[in-house]
Amino acid sequence: MLKIVIIDDEKHVRILIKKLLILVGIEHIIVGESAFAEEGKNIIQNTNPDIVLLDIKLKDGTGFDLLDKLEMINFQLIFITAFNDYAIKAFKFNALDYILKPINPDELKNAILKSVKQLKDTETLKLLLKNQKENEQQKDNKIVIKTTQQTYIIPINNIYYIQSDRSYSTIFLKGNSIFTSKNLKFFYDILPKDIFIKTHKSYVVNKSFIKNRIQNYLVLKNEVKIPISVRKITEIKKQLDI
C-alpha cells in the first residue's frame, strides 16, 4: 500500500487527484495533504510517504521552497504543473518527473507506476534538484541524462553533437559518448536554439564546434563530418554564414 502526500494550492485539484487514484486502481492511502509549503514540509516529515505529488505554486511559496526545507528527500517526487513551456523544458532538462494540469488519469497512473519501479535514490534526486536550481541561476546550463546504468549531468557547452537512430540518440562529447533512449526531437525541443542547430533529421550540432562546411557536410573541430540535408542547406548557410 503506497503512502501518498498531495501538496497543491488548489483544493479541487487535491480532490480530483484522490478520485483519480481510486479510479485508476492504485493501491494507496493518502497520509496528508496541504496547500502550503511549510505545512507540507511538516506533513512529509511526520508521515514518511512513499510518493509526494507536489505543485510548483503554493499558497506560501513554491514546491522548491518546500524541498529546500527538508533535511532528507527519501520519497519519490512527482511535480504537478500547469501547462507552461518553460516549466516543462526545465523538468525535461533535469530529468524530473511531472504531470500536467488538467490532470489526465492515464498520465497520473503512469507517473505513479514509474515511481514505484524506481528505487528511492535520495542522492540522485538531490543532485537533480540542485541542478534545477543552478540552471535557473546561470547561463552555462547542464542537462541531465538518465541511462539504465547511470545518471549524467553534462554542461550543454560540452556537447559536440547528437545523433539519432529512430527512438534512440547518442550524445557525443569530447572523448566519450552517451547512449540514451530519448529521440532527437526531445533534445532539439529543449536545447537552446542560439547554441544548437539541426542539420539533418538525425543530427543536432553545437554551433561552437563547427569548423567549416564542405559541400553538404559540416566539419567539426574534431574533424567529424556531419551531413546536411538538402532542405536544410540554405537555412544553414544563412545561420552560419559559411
C-alpha positions as CSV (number, residue, x, y, z in Angstrom):
1,M,0.0,0.0,0.0
2,L,1.6,3.3,-1.2
3,K,1.6,6.2,1.3
4,I,0.9,9.4,-0.7
5,V,1.1,13.1,0.2
6,I,-0.6,15.7,-2.1
7,I,0.7,19.3,-1.9
8,D,-1.3,21.6,-4.2
9,D,-2.7,25.1,-3.6
10,E,-6.0,24.3,-5.3
11,K,-8.4,22.2,-3.2
12,H,-10.4,21.0,-6.2
13,V,-7.1,19.6,-7.7
14,R,-6.4,17.7,-4.5
15,I,-9.9,16.3,-4.5
16,L,-9.6,15.3,-8.2
17,I,-6.3,13.5,-7.6
18,K,-7.8,11.5,-4.8
19,K,-10.7,10.5,-7.0
20,L,-8.4,9.6,-9.9
21,L,-6.1,7.5,-7.8
22,I,-9.1,5.4,-6.9
23,L,-10.4,5.4,-10.5
24,V,-7.1,4.1,-11.9
25,G,-6.8,1.3,-9.3
26,I,-3.7,2.5,-7.4
27,E,-3.5,0.8,-4.0
28,H,-2.7,3.7,-1.7
29,I,-3.5,5.7,1.3
30,I,-3.4,9.5,1.5
31,V,-1.4,10.2,4.6
32,G,-1.6,14.0,4.2
33,E,-2.4,17.0,2.0
34,S,-1.9,20.7,2.1
35,A,-1.9,23.9,0.1
36,F,1.1,25.4,1.9
37,A,4.9,24.8,1.7
38,E,5.5,25.0,5.5
39,E,2.6,22.7,6.4
40,G,3.5,20.4,3.6
41,K,7.1,20.1,4.9
42,N,5.7,19.1,8.3
43,I,3.3,16.5,6.9
44,I,6.1,14.9,4.9
45,Q,8.4,14.8,7.9
46,N,5.7,13.3,10.1
47,T,4.3,10.7,7.7
48,N,7.3,9.4,5.8
49,P,5.4,9.0,2.5
50,D,6.5,6.8,-0.5
51,I,5.4,9.4,-3.1
52,V,4.8,13.1,-2.9
53,L,2.7,14.9,-5.6
54,L,4.0,18.4,-5.4
55,D,2.6,21.5,-7.1
56,I,5.1,24.3,-8.2
57,K,3.0,27.2,-7.0
58,L,1.8,27.0,-3.3
59,K,-0.1,29.4,-1.0
60,D,3.1,30.5,0.8
61,G,5.9,29.8,-1.7
62,T,6.8,27.2,-4.2
63,G,7.4,23.5,-4.2
64,F,11.1,24.1,-4.4
65,D,10.9,26.2,-1.2
66,L,9.4,23.2,0.5
67,L,12.1,20.9,-0.8
68,D,14.8,23.3,0.4
69,K,13.4,23.0,4.0
70,L,13.7,19.2,4.1
71,E,16.8,17.6,5.6
72,M,16.1,14.4,3.7
73,I,14.3,13.6,0.5
74,N,13.6,9.9,0.9
75,F,10.5,9.6,-1.2
76,Q,9.6,9.5,-4.9
77,L,8.8,13.0,-6.2
78,I,6.3,13.9,-8.9
79,F,5.7,17.6,-9.8
80,I,2.3,18.9,-10.7
81,T,2.3,21.9,-13.1
82,A,0.0,23.9,-15.3
83,F,0.9,23.8,-19.0
84,N,3.9,26.1,-19.4
85,D,6.6,25.6,-22.0
86,Y,9.4,26.9,-19.8
87,A,8.5,24.7,-16.8
88,I,8.2,21.6,-19.0
89,K,11.5,22.3,-20.6
90,A,13.1,22.7,-17.2
91,F,11.7,19.3,-16.0
92,K,12.9,17.6,-19.2
93,F,16.3,19.3,-18.9
94,N,16.7,17.9,-15.4
95,A,15.0,14.5,-15.8
96,L,12.4,15.3,-13.1
97,D,9.1,13.5,-13.2
98,Y,6.0,15.7,-13.7
99,I,2.3,15.6,-14.7
100,L,0.4,18.4,-16.3
101,K,-2.8,20.2,-15.3
102,P,-5.5,19.5,-16.2
103,I,-4.6,16.0,-14.9
104,N,-5.1,13.1,-17.2
105,P,-5.9,9.8,-15.4
106,D,-3.6,7.7,-17.5
107,E,-0.7,10.2,-17.1
108,L,-1.2,10.1,-13.3
109,K,-1.3,6.4,-13.2
110,N,1.8,6.0,-15.4
111,A,3.7,8.5,-13.3
112,I,2.9,6.6,-10.1
113,L,3.7,3.2,-11.6
114,K,7.0,4.6,-12.9
115,S,7.8,5.9,-9.4
116,V,7.0,2.6,-7.8
117,K,9.5,0.8,-10.1
118,Q,12.3,3.2,-9.3
119,L,14.5,2.8,-6.2
120,K,14.4,5.6,-3.6
121,D,17.7,7.2,-4.7
122,T,17.9,10.1,-2.4
123,E,21.3,11.3,-3.5
124,T,20.4,11.3,-7.2
125,L,17.2,13.2,-6.6
126,K,19.1,15.8,-4.5
127,L,21.5,16.1,-7.4
128,L,18.7,16.7,-9.9
129,L,17.0,19.3,-7.8
130,K,20.4,21.1,-7.2
131,N,20.9,21.1,-11.0
132,Q,17.4,22.5,-11.5
133,K,18.2,25.4,-9.1
134,E,21.6,26.1,-10.6
135,N,20.2,26.1,-14.2
136,E,17.8,28.8,-13.2
137,Q,20.7,31.0,-11.9
138,Q,23.3,30.6,-14.6
139,K,23.7,30.6,-18.3
140,D,26.1,27.6,-18.5
141,N,23.2,25.1,-18.1
142,K,23.7,21.4,-17.5
143,I,21.4,18.7,-18.9
144,V,20.6,15.5,-17.0
145,I,20.8,12.2,-18.9
146,K,19.5,9.1,-17.3
147,T,20.5,5.7,-18.7
148,T,19.8,2.3,-17.2
149,Q,23.3,2.3,-15.6
150,Q,23.9,5.9,-14.6
151,T,22.7,9.5,-14.3
152,Y,24.9,12.0,-16.1
153,I,24.9,15.8,-15.6
154,I,26.5,17.3,-18.6
155,P,27.3,21.0,-19.4
156,I,25.5,21.7,-22.7
157,N,28.6,23.5,-23.9
158,N,30.5,20.2,-23.8
159,I,28.1,18.5,-26.3
160,Y,29.6,18.3,-29.8
161,Y,26.6,16.8,-31.5
162,I,23.7,14.4,-31.0
163,Q,22.9,11.7,-33.5
164,S,19.6,9.8,-33.5
165,D,18.7,6.3,-34.6
166,R,14.9,6.2,-34.6
167,S,13.8,6.3,-30.9
168,Y,17.3,6.4,-29.6
169,S,20.1,9.0,-29.6
170,T,23.8,9.2,-28.9
171,I,25.3,12.3,-27.3
172,F,28.9,12.9,-28.5
173,L,31.2,14.7,-26.1
174,K,34.9,15.4,-26.1
175,G,36.4,11.9,-25.6
176,N,33.3,9.9,-25.0
177,S,29.6,9.4,-25.9
178,I,26.4,8.5,-24.1
179,F,23.6,6.3,-25.5
180,T,20.1,7.3,-24.4
181,S,16.5,6.1,-25.1
182,K,15.4,9.7,-25.9
183,N,14.8,10.6,-29.5
184,L,16.3,13.6,-31.3
185,K,13.1,15.7,-31.1
186,F,13.3,15.5,-27.3
187,F,16.8,17.1,-27.3
188,Y,16.1,19.6,-30.1
189,D,13.0,20.9,-28.3
190,I,14.8,21.7,-25.0
191,L,18.3,22.7,-26.2
192,P,18.8,26.4,-26.8
193,K,18.5,27.3,-30.5
194,D,21.2,30.0,-30.2
195,I,23.7,27.2,-29.5
196,F,22.4,24.2,-31.4
197,I,21.3,23.7,-34.9
198,K,19.5,20.8,-36.6
199,T,21.3,19.9,-39.8
200,H,19.5,16.7,-40.7
201,K,16.6,14.5,-39.4
202,S,19.3,12.6,-37.5
203,Y,21.7,15.3,-36.3
204,V,21.7,18.3,-33.9
205,V,25.0,20.1,-33.7
206,N,26.6,22.6,-31.3
207,K,27.5,25.7,-33.4
208,S,30.6,26.5,-31.4
209,F,32.3,23.3,-32.5
210,I,31.7,23.9,-36.3
211,K,35.0,24.4,-38.1
212,N,33.7,24.8,-41.7
213,R,31.5,23.5,-44.4
214,I,32.5,21.2,-47.3
215,Q,29.6,20.9,-49.8
216,N,26.8,19.1,-47.9
217,Y,28.7,18.4,-44.7
218,L,29.7,20.4,-41.7
219,V,33.2,19.7,-40.4
220,L,33.6,19.9,-36.7
221,K,36.8,20.9,-34.8
222,N,37.4,17.2,-34.0
223,E,37.2,16.6,-37.8
224,V,33.9,14.7,-37.6
225,K,31.7,15.3,-40.7
226,I,28.0,16.0,-40.1
227,P,25.7,15.6,-43.1
228,I,23.4,18.5,-44.1
229,S,20.1,17.5,-45.6
230,V,19.1,19.2,-49.0
231,R,16.2,21.1,-47.5
232,K,18.4,22.4,-44.7
233,I,21.4,23.7,-46.7
234,T,20.0,27.2,-47.5
235,E,18.9,27.7,-43.8
236,I,22.3,26.6,-42.5
237,K,24.2,28.8,-44.9
238,K,22.2,31.8,-43.6
239,Q,22.6,30.9,-40.0
240,L,26.3,30.1,-40.0
241,D,27.4,32.3,-42.9
242,I,29.6,29.5,-44.3
